[in-house]
Amino acid sequence: MDNFTLKLQASDKRPLYEQLYRHIITELEAGRLRPGEKLPSKRAVCVHLKISQSTVETAYGMLSAEGYIYARPKSGYYVSNIPVRPARSHPLPPAPAKSETPLPRFDFSTGAVDTGVFPYASWARLSREAISNPQLLQRGEAQGDLGFRQALAAFLREYRGVRCQADQIVVGAGLEYLLNVLAQVLPWESVYALEDPGYRAAWQVLRSHGRQVRMIPLDNSGLRADKLRESGANVAFVTPSHQFPLGITMPAGRRAQLLAWSEEVENRFLVEDDYDSEFRYATRPIPAMQGLDGGDKVIYIGTFSRSIAPSIRAAYLVFPRRLLAAYQERMGFAASTLSRFEQQTLRAFLERGLYSRHLRRSANLYRKKQQLLLEELSQLPGAEIAGAQAGLHFLLTLPGKDEAWLVARAAAAGAPVRGLSEYCRDCIPPKSTVVLGFAGLKLEEIPQAAAALRDAFS
């Protein structure tokens, strides 16, 4: 019992079995217990340390399971012949200094929403209903729960003109995740065409998968069909409802050109990101391009991040039927990345008409915000506005001003904005242009926010 000199401490917050377990490991690391040496019997340790036999059995069992000791039938426990690294003191590196970035006075980011319009009461009620269903604790379907997909398919048919059934829909946590799914389902040799300027995450996801990417310039109608043909791409990523960041709404003629391009060759597809389609201020919402597709060539993608909240990481992808077999083969084994409780909450939100009501309320508020902000910014001499007919952002151009100067001045005024060039890869953006989001601004603070920009840019 010479090696068992420890005294178990009642003041130690660790259980007694863990104190014994840690002591034996310390003895092994220090070389005071050698390979092949027999440990005291469990009964002897009980008597010596005045502890229960179950405490000793637990400690010995943990040591045996981890390979530190082994049992010989009718003989006892012995120290295993394993190399034990001597205990060393490794001080933790100092924690990096926290950079206290002050919050901006005014939020002109393009990713924010108005948290005041979030349907707190109804969302909490539906969430409580969902959490009371124990079946939602079980693993769900890979594509998402059928009930949610059925409700989503019905909504998309009625409000966006999307022609689909529940079996074509895959739901997941965020648009970036679905782009990863898409990169796995489409053939590895596919060449992707992306809008330039455009959504940066799409380029990053595709490049991380080693896919070939072609940047396609835009004109006043959106992605140029002639440049798409020249690119050699066979998959084109487009945002026809409200292009980000230029704010272009693709007219019917250009949509027809792109659909015709996709139908010319068997393995050509369009990926329609229906970005900001919920909010239009000059006209009624334009039906999705997917509903015009007669050749089963459009892959439709949407999300609830803009219409409800960015933290609601619910996004969905509608596959053409010709791609469903490839999805099942390559990705059908994976579980859905979206919580079943959140799916059930969204299902009820859709089926009970609460989402439609929320969209009407949100659109009315955002329309007021945009109109007020545009009125305030019209006082800037020479200010030009583009892309304001829909969505939650627009472009502000001040001819003669340098973009970098505008960005720096806005940041210094506590109202940071992004320059249009941040969203370009190969194209040369219009000079003197910044991107302004307005959803995160409170209605009552818009006059002060606009005044801050006017003072900064004057």
C-alpha positions as CSV (number, residue, x, y, z in Angstrom):
1,M,0.0,0.0,0.0
2,D,3.0,2.3,-0.2
3,N,1.8,3.8,-3.4
4,F,-1.5,4.8,-2.0
5,T,-0.4,7.7,0.2
6,L,-3.1,10.0,-1.0
7,K,-5.7,11.4,1.3
8,L,-9.1,11.8,-0.2
9,Q,-10.3,15.3,0.4
10,A,-14.0,15.9,1.3
11,S,-13.4,19.5,0.3
12,D,-12.4,18.4,-3.2
13,K,-15.4,18.9,-5.5
14,R,-14.4,15.9,-7.6
15,P,-16.1,12.5,-6.7
16,L,-14.0,10.1,-4.6
17,Y,-13.7,7.6,-7.5
18,E,-12.2,10.4,-9.7
19,Q,-9.7,11.4,-7.0
20,L,-8.5,7.8,-6.8
21,Y,-8.4,7.5,-10.6
22,R,-6.4,10.7,-11.0
23,H,-4.0,9.7,-8.2
24,I,-3.1,6.3,-9.9
25,I,-2.5,8.0,-13.2
26,T,-0.2,10.5,-11.5
27,E,1.7,7.6,-10.0
28,L,2.1,6.0,-13.4
29,E,3.3,9.2,-15.0
30,A,5.8,9.8,-12.2
31,G,7.2,6.2,-12.6
32,R,6.3,5.2,-9.1
33,L,4.0,2.4,-10.5
34,R,5.9,0.3,-13.0
35,P,4.7,-2.1,-15.8
36,G,3.7,-5.5,-14.4
37,E,3.4,-4.2,-10.9
38,K,0.4,-5.5,-9.0
39,L,-2.1,-3.0,-7.5
40,P,-3.6,-3.5,-4.1
41,S,-6.8,-5.4,-4.0
42,K,-10.0,-3.5,-4.1
43,R,-10.8,-4.7,-0.5
44,A,-7.4,-3.5,0.7
45,V,-7.9,-0.1,-0.9
46,C,-11.4,0.1,0.7
47,V,-9.9,-0.5,4.2
48,H,-6.9,1.7,3.7
49,L,-8.8,4.7,2.3
50,K,-12.0,4.1,4.2
51,I,-14.2,4.2,1.1
52,S,-16.8,1.9,-0.4
53,Q,-16.0,-1.0,-2.7
54,S,-18.2,0.5,-5.4
55,T,-15.9,3.7,-5.4
56,V,-12.8,1.5,-5.9
57,E,-14.5,-0.6,-8.6
58,T,-15.5,2.5,-10.5
59,A,-11.9,3.9,-10.4
60,Y,-10.3,0.6,-11.4
61,G,-12.9,0.0,-14.1
62,M,-12.1,3.4,-15.7
63,L,-8.4,2.7,-15.6
64,S,-8.9,-0.8,-17.1
65,A,-11.2,0.6,-19.8
66,E,-8.6,3.1,-20.8
67,G,-5.7,0.6,-20.8
68,Y,-3.7,1.8,-17.8
69,I,-4.2,-1.5,-15.9
70,Y,-5.4,-5.0,-16.7
71,A,-7.0,-7.8,-14.7
72,R,-5.7,-11.3,-14.3
73,P,-8.4,-13.9,-13.3
74,K,-8.2,-14.8,-9.6
75,S,-5.0,-12.7,-9.2
76,G,-5.9,-9.0,-9.3
77,Y,-5.0,-5.9,-11.2
78,Y,-1.6,-5.1,-12.8
79,V,0.0,-2.1,-14.4
80,S,-0.1,-2.2,-18.2
81,N,3.1,-2.0,-20.2
82,I,2.4,1.1,-22.1
83,P,4.6,4.2,-22.6
84,V,3.4,6.9,-20.3
85,R,4.4,10.5,-21.1
86,P,5.8,12.3,-18.1
87,A,3.6,15.0,-16.8
88,R,4.7,18.4,-18.0
89,S,3.4,21.8,-17.2
90,H,2.1,23.5,-20.3
91,P,1.0,27.0,-19.5
92,L,-1.9,28.1,-21.6
93,P,-1.0,30.8,-24.1
94,P,-2.5,34.2,-23.2
95,A,-5.9,34.8,-24.6
96,P,-5.9,37.2,-27.5
97,A,-6.8,40.7,-26.6
98,K,-10.4,41.4,-27.4
99,S,-10.9,44.1,-29.9
100,E,-13.8,46.1,-28.7
101,T,-15.3,47.2,-32.0
102,P,-18.0,49.8,-31.1
103,L,-21.4,49.1,-32.6
104,P,-22.3,51.6,-35.4
105,R,-24.7,54.4,-34.6
106,F,-26.7,53.4,-37.6
107,D,-27.1,50.0,-39.3
108,F,-26.9,50.3,-43.1
109,S,-25.8,46.7,-43.6
110,T,-27.5,44.6,-46.2
111,G,-27.9,41.5,-44.0
112,A,-30.0,43.0,-41.2
113,V,-33.8,43.0,-40.6
114,D,-36.1,44.9,-38.4
115,T,-36.4,42.9,-35.2
116,G,-39.4,44.9,-34.1
117,V,-41.5,43.4,-36.8
118,F,-40.7,39.8,-35.8
119,P,-43.9,37.9,-34.8
120,Y,-42.7,37.2,-31.2
121,A,-46.1,36.1,-29.8
122,S,-47.2,33.7,-32.6
123,W,-43.7,32.3,-33.0
124,A,-43.4,31.6,-29.2
125,R,-46.8,29.9,-29.3
126,L,-46.0,27.7,-32.2
127,S,-42.6,26.9,-30.8
128,R,-44.2,25.7,-27.5
129,E,-46.6,23.5,-29.6
130,A,-43.6,22.0,-31.4
131,I,-41.5,21.3,-28.3
132,S,-44.4,19.4,-26.8
133,N,-44.2,16.8,-29.6
134,P,-41.7,14.1,-28.4
135,Q,-41.6,12.5,-31.9
136,L,-39.6,15.6,-33.1
137,L,-36.7,14.4,-30.9
138,Q,-36.2,11.5,-33.4
139,R,-34.0,11.7,-36.5
140,G,-36.1,13.1,-39.4
141,E,-36.0,12.7,-43.1
142,A,-32.9,13.7,-45.0
143,Q,-34.8,16.2,-47.2
144,G,-36.7,17.6,-44.2
145,D,-39.9,16.7,-42.6
146,L,-42.6,15.8,-45.2
147,G,-45.3,18.0,-43.6
148,F,-43.0,21.1,-43.7
149,R,-42.1,20.4,-47.3
150,Q,-45.7,20.0,-48.3
151,A,-46.7,23.3,-46.7
152,L,-43.7,24.9,-48.4
153,A,-44.6,23.5,-51.8
154,A,-48.1,24.8,-51.4
155,F,-46.9,28.3,-50.5
156,L,-44.4,28.4,-53.3
157,R,-47.0,27.4,-55.9
158,E,-49.5,30.1,-54.7
159,Y,-47.2,33.0,-54.1
160,R,-44.2,32.5,-56.3
161,G,-45.6,30.4,-59.2
162,V,-43.1,27.6,-58.5
163,R,-44.2,24.2,-59.9
164,C,-43.0,21.5,-57.5
165,Q,-44.1,18.7,-55.2
166,A,-42.8,18.0,-51.7
167,D,-40.5,15.2,-52.9
168,Q,-38.5,17.8,-55.0
169,I,-37.7,20.0,-52.0
170,V,-34.6,19.8,-49.8
171,V,-34.5,22.0,-46.7
172,G,-31.3,22.9,-44.8
173,A,-29.6,25.3,-42.5
174,G,-28.7,28.2,-44.7
175,L,-28.1,29.0,-48.4
176,E,-24.4,28.2,-48.2
177,Y,-25.2,24.6,-47.0
178,L,-27.6,24.1,-50.0
179,L,-24.9,25.4,-52.3
180,N,-22.6,22.7,-50.9
181,V,-25.3,20.1,-51.6
182,L,-25.7,21.4,-55.1
183,A,-22.0,21.2,-55.7
184,Q,-22.1,17.5,-54.7
185,V,-25.1,16.6,-56.8
186,L,-24.2,18.2,-60.1
187,P,-21.4,16.5,-62.1
188,W,-17.9,17.3,-60.9
189,E,-16.9,18.6,-64.3
190,S,-19.7,21.2,-64.3
191,V,-18.6,24.8,-65.1
192,Y,-20.5,27.5,-63.1
193,A,-21.3,31.0,-64.3
194,L,-21.8,33.6,-61.6
195,E,-23.0,37.2,-61.8
196,D,-20.3,39.8,-61.5
197,P,-20.9,41.8,-59.3
198,G,-22.8,39.2,-57.2
199,Y,-23.1,37.0,-54.2
200,R,-19.6,36.4,-52.8
201,A,-20.5,33.3,-50.8
202,A,-21.5,31.4,-54.0
203,W,-18.0,31.9,-55.5
204,Q,-16.4,30.9,-52.2
205,V,-18.4,27.7,-51.8
206,L,-17.8,26.5,-55.4
207,R,-14.1,27.3,-55.3
208,S,-13.8,25.4,-52.0
209,H,-15.1,22.3,-53.9
210,G,-12.6,22.8,-56.6
211,R,-15.3,23.7,-59.2
212,Q,-14.6,25.8,-62.3
213,V,-16.2,29.2,-62.1
214,R,-16.7,31.9,-64.8
215,M,-17.7,35.4,-63.9
216,I,-20.3,36.9,-66.2
217,P,-20.9,40.7,-66.5
218,L,-24.3,42.2,-66.2
219,D,-26.2,44.9,-68.2
220,N,-29.4,46.7,-67.4
221,S,-31.4,43.4,-67.8
222,G,-29.2,41.3,-65.6
223,L,-26.8,38.5,-66.5
224,R,-25.7,38.8,-70.2
225,A,-26.8,35.9,-72.3
226,D,-24.2,36.5,-75.0
227,K,-21.3,36.4,-72.5
228,L,-22.9,33.3,-70.9
229,R,-22.7,31.5,-74.2
230,E,-19.1,32.5,-74.7
231,S,-18.1,31.3,-71.2
232,G,-18.4,27.6,-71.8
233,A,-20.4,27.2,-68.6
234,N,-23.2,24.8,-68.2
235,V,-24.6,25.9,-64.9
236,A,-25.6,29.6,-64.4
237,F,-26.4,31.1,-61.0
238,V,-28.9,34.0,-61.4
239,T,-30.9,36.3,-59.1
240,P,-33.7,37.5,-61.4
241,S,-36.2,38.9,-58.9
242,H,-33.8,41.4,-57.3
243,Q,-30.1,41.0,-58.3
244,F,-27.6,41.5,-55.5
245,P,-26.1,44.1,-55.3
246,L,-27.2,46.0,-58.4
247,G,-31.0,45.6,-57.6
248,I,-31.9,44.7,-61.2
249,T,-35.2,42.9,-61.9
250,M,-34.6,40.7,-64.9
251,P,-37.2,41.3,-67.6
252,A,-39.2,38.6,-69.3
253,G,-37.1,38.8,-72.5
254,R,-33.8,38.1,-70.7
255,R,-35.4,35.3,-68.7
256,A,-36.6,33.7,-71.9
257,Q,-33.1,33.9,-73.4
258,L,-31.6,32.2,-70.4
259,L,-34.2,29.5,-70.4
260,A,-33.6,28.9,-74.1
261,W,-29.8,28.6,-73.3
262,S,-30.5,25.9,-70.7
263,E,-32.7,23.9,-73.0
264,E,-30.2,23.7,-75.8
265,V,-27.9,21.1,-74.1
266,E,-28.9,18.2,-71.9
267,N,-26.6,19.0,-69.0
268,R,-27.3,22.8,-68.7
269,F,-29.1,24.2,-65.7
270,L,-30.1,27.5,-64.2
271,V,-29.9,28.0,-60.5
272,E,-32.5,30.6,-59.6
273,D,-31.8,32.4,-56.2
274,D,-35.1,34.1,-55.5
275,Y,-33.4,36.7,-53.4
276,D,-35.6,39.5,-51.9
277,S,-38.6,38.3,-54.0
278,E,-40.9,39.0,-51.1
279,F,-40.5,42.8,-51.1
280,R,-41.6,44.9,-54.1
281,Y,-42.6,48.5,-53.9
282,A,-43.4,49.6,-57.4
283,T,-45.1,46.5,-58.8
284,R,-46.6,43.2,-57.7
285,P,-44.2,40.3,-57.1
286,I,-42.9,38.8,-60.3
287,P,-43.4,35.0,-60.6
288,A,-40.3,32.9,-60.3
289,M,-38.5,31.9,-63.4
290,Q,-38.8,28.3,-62.4
291,G,-42.5,28.4,-63.1
292,L,-41.8,29.3,-66.8
293,D,-39.4,26.4,-67.2
294,G,-40.8,23.9,-69.6
295,G,-37.7,21.7,-69.7
296,D,-37.1,20.8,-66.1
297,K,-33.9,22.8,-66.1
298,V,-34.2,25.4,-63.2
299,I,-33.0,24.6,-59.7
300,Y,-34.8,27.0,-57.4
301,I,-33.3,28.3,-54.1
302,G,-34.9,30.4,-51.4
303,T,-34.6,31.3,-47.7
304,F,-36.5,32.7,-44.8
305,S,-33.5,34.7,-43.6
306,R,-34.6,38.0,-45.2
307,S,-38.4,37.6,-44.7
308,I,-38.3,36.5,-41.0
309,A,-34.8,36.8,-39.5
310,P,-31.2,35.9,-40.4
311,S,-31.0,33.6,-37.4
312,I,-33.8,31.5,-38.7
313,R,-31.4,29.3,-40.7
314,A,-34.1,27.8,-42.9
315,A,-33.4,27.6,-46.6
316,Y,-34.8,25.3,-49.3
317,L,-33.8,24.0,-52.7
318,V,-36.2,22.7,-55.4
319,F,-34.6,20.1,-57.6
320,P,-35.8,19.3,-61.1
321,R,-37.0,15.8,-61.2
322,R,-34.1,14.7,-63.5
323,L,-31.7,15.5,-60.6
324,L,-33.5,13.7,-57.8
325,A,-31.8,10.3,-58.4
326,A,-28.4,12.0,-58.3
327,Y,-29.4,13.7,-55.0
328,Q,-30.6,10.5,-53.4
329,E,-27.4,8.6,-54.5
330,R,-24.9,11.3,-53.3
331,M,-26.6,13.1,-50.4
332,G,-29.7,11.1,-49.5
333,F,-27.8,9.4,-46.6
334,A,-27.4,12.6,-44.6
335,A,-29.7,13.9,-42.0
336,S,-31.4,17.3,-42.5
337,T,-29.3,20.1,-41.0
338,L,-32.4,22.1,-40.0
339,S,-33.9,21.4,-36.5
340,R,-37.2,19.5,-36.7
341,F,-38.6,21.8,-34.0
342,E,-37.9,24.8,-36.3
343,Q,-39.4,22.9,-39.3
344,Q,-42.6,22.2,-37.3
345,T,-42.8,25.9,-36.2
346,L,-42.4,27.0,-39.8
347,R,-44.9,24.5,-41.0
348,A,-47.6,25.9,-38.7
349,F,-46.5,29.4,-39.6
350,L,-47.2,28.7,-43.2
351,E,-50.3,26.6,-42.9
352,R,-52.2,29.0,-40.6
353,G,-51.6,32.0,-42.8
354,L,-49.3,33.7,-40.3
355,Y,-46.4,33.9,-42.7
356,S,-48.5,35.7,-45.4
357,R,-49.7,38.2,-42.7
358,H,-46.2,38.7,-41.5
359,L,-45.0,39.4,-45.1
360,R,-47.7,42.1,-45.6
361,R,-46.8,43.7,-42.4
362,S,-43.1,43.7,-43.1
363,A,-43.5,44.9,-46.6
364,N,-45.5,47.9,-45.5
365,L,-42.9,48.8,-42.9
366,Y,-40.0,48.4,-45.3
367,R,-41.8,50.5,-47.9
368,K,-42.2,53.4,-45.4
369,K,-38.5,53.1,-44.4
370,Q,-37.3,53.1,-48.0
371,Q,-39.5,56.1,-49.0
372,L,-38.3,58.1,-46.0
373,L,-34.7,57.3,-46.5
374,L,-34.9,58.2,-50.2
375,E,-36.5,61.5,-49.4
376,E,-33.8,62.3,-46.9
377,L,-30.9,61.3,-49.2
378,S,-32.4,63.3,-52.1
379,Q,-31.0,66.4,-50.3
380,L,-27.5,65.2,-51.2
381,P,-26.4,67.3,-54.2
382,G,-26.1,65.1,-57.3
383,A,-27.2,61.9,-55.6
384,E,-28.3,59.1,-57.9
385,I,-30.3,56.1,-56.7
386,A,-30.6,52.7,-58.4
387,G,-32.2,49.3,-57.6
388,A,-34.8,50.8,-55.3
389,Q,-37.9,49.2,-56.9
390,A,-37.6,46.1,-54.6
391,G,-35.7,44.4,-51.8
392,L,-34.0,45.7,-48.7
393,H,-31.1,47.7,-50.2
394,F,-30.3,50.1,-53.0
395,L,-27.3,51.8,-54.6
396,L,-26.3,55.4,-53.9
397,T,-24.0,57.1,-56.4
398,L,-22.3,60.5,-55.8
399,P,-20.6,61.4,-59.0
400,G,-17.1,62.9,-58.5
401,K,-16.6,61.2,-55.1
402,D,-14.1,58.4,-54.6
403,E,-15.7,55.1,-53.4
404,A,-13.0,54.5,-50.8
405,W,-13.5,58.1,-49.5
406,L,-17.2,57.5,-49.2
407,V,-16.7,54.3,-47.2
408,A,-14.2,55.8,-44.9
409,R,-16.3,58.9,-44.2
410,A,-19.4,56.9,-43.5
411,A,-17.5,54.6,-41.1
412,A,-16.1,57.7,-39.3
413,A,-19.6,59.0,-38.9
414,G,-20.8,55.8,-37.2
415,A,-22.8,54.7,-40.3
416,P,-20.6,52.2,-42.1
417,V,-21.5,51.2,-45.7
418,R,-19.9,48.9,-48.3
419,G,-18.6,50.0,-51.6
420,L,-19.9,48.3,-54.7
421,S,-16.4,47.2,-55.7
422,E,-16.4,44.7,-52.8
423,Y,-18.9,42.5,-54.7
424,C,-16.9,42.5,-58.0
425,R,-14.3,40.0,-59.1
426,D,-13.5,40.8,-62.7
427,C,-15.8,43.6,-63.6
428,I,-15.1,47.3,-63.1
429,P,-17.9,48.8,-61.0
430,P,-19.4,52.2,-61.5
431,K,-17.3,54.7,-59.6
432,S,-18.6,56.6,-56.5
433,T,-21.2,54.0,-55.6
434,V,-22.0,52.5,-52.2
435,V,-24.6,49.8,-51.2
436,L,-27.1,50.9,-48.6
437,G,-29.3,48.4,-46.7
438,F,-32.2,50.0,-44.7
439,A,-34.0,47.1,-43.0
440,G,-32.0,47.3,-39.8
441,L,-32.7,51.0,-39.3
442,K,-35.6,52.0,-37.0
443,L,-38.1,54.1,-38.7
444,E,-37.8,56.9,-36.3
445,E,-34.0,57.1,-36.6
446,I,-33.9,57.3,-40.4
447,P,-33.8,61.1,-40.5
448,Q,-30.7,61.1,-38.1
449,A,-29.1,58.3,-40.1
450,A,-29.5,60.1,-43.4
451,A,-28.3,63.4,-41.8
452,A,-25.1,61.5,-40.7
453,L,-24.5,60.4,-44.3
454,R,-25.2,63.8,-45.7
455,D,-22.7,65.4,-43.3
456,A,-20.1,62.7,-44.0
457,F,-20.4,63.0,-47.8
458,S,-20.7,66.8,-48.1
